[in-house]
Amino acid sequence: MRGSPLQVDRFDDRQTLRVLVLTSPKAGSGAGREEIPKVQQRLGELGIFCAVIVSIDEMRSLLTKPESFDRTIVVAAGGDGTYCLAASLIRESREVETADDSAAESSAHQTFLLPMPLGTENLLAREYKHSNLADNVIAALRFGRVQETDLGLCGDRVFLIMASAGFDAEVVRWLHLTRGGHISRLTYLKPIMRSMLSFRFPTQRVTVDGEFVGEFAWVMAFNLPQYGGDLRIEPDADGTDGRLDVILFRKRGILNGLHYVWKIARGKHLSDSSVVRLRGEEVSIEADQRVPLQIDGDCIGELPETIRVLPKAMSLVMPAVGESTPGH
């Protein structure tokens, strides 16, 4: 990293820093997973405490017990679902710290999140150009700047990228009902076809920041501009502005819905007069019929629901300047 404009080296005080790698046997496959033991080995050689965690309960316990460490960096090794899980556990541990005012050492503890992309889409990692190569992960741990990033909150679940109610949530619902192993882009083909034949785009009533906006057939709320399949549905979404970027599709019915899908695929949907763009801190959605809801590619239930932004709720470690091209 010689010559890098980043001067702060977190490893200078290595006795107060620990690295917890959160991963899952289902997250990614192939060469990317081989980078995890490399990260652990190199951190050990550098005198940095590092543990690889596959149990949610174990990670929760460790995050609420900082012991002698002043700083924890959680390396989320997986896809966007793993990043969301890590963010949720970090947020949970901070709430525990806040509630326990008597624990001075706990309240002073800092916890950060570093994505290590091993999943199918890796939307958060793609947005900020994170890498899964061990050398680049070590460089980010050591020199990467920290960006205070917004989180979305849907019910009691946090998300980093987006939440939606409608057609794509129905696709995700079918995907999880039929999933048999690792997910690839081809895995989505059958759920997409099934949703195209069965989903009828029922009416959703939308309120943004306490003001009723109208009735729509498809609702999306973005924290970041990424979306699966390299689609840019809301290219202006900013994860640091304290607001959600809301995309609303007004026309109902299967033909209109498929027309919207076709326009999204061609990047022409924002010029459609029936597509509404708003920004807000809170989005409430209701429906009389069953409408599925998804966050960051994970189906979490059905409407009604309220989606909120949590400004600057996550300390995200960015890639170090001068890294090589990210591995995927």
Helices and strands as residue ranges (DSSP letters): G 10-16, E 17-23, G 30-34, H 35-45, E 49-53, H 56-63, E 71-78, H 80-99, H 104-107, E 110-117, H 123-128, H 134-143, E 146-154, E 157-159, E 162-165, H 167-178, G 185-188, H 189-198, E 204-208, E 211-216, E 218-222, G 228-230, E 244-249, H 254-266, G 269-271, E 275-280, E 282-286, E 292-295, E 298-302, E 305-317
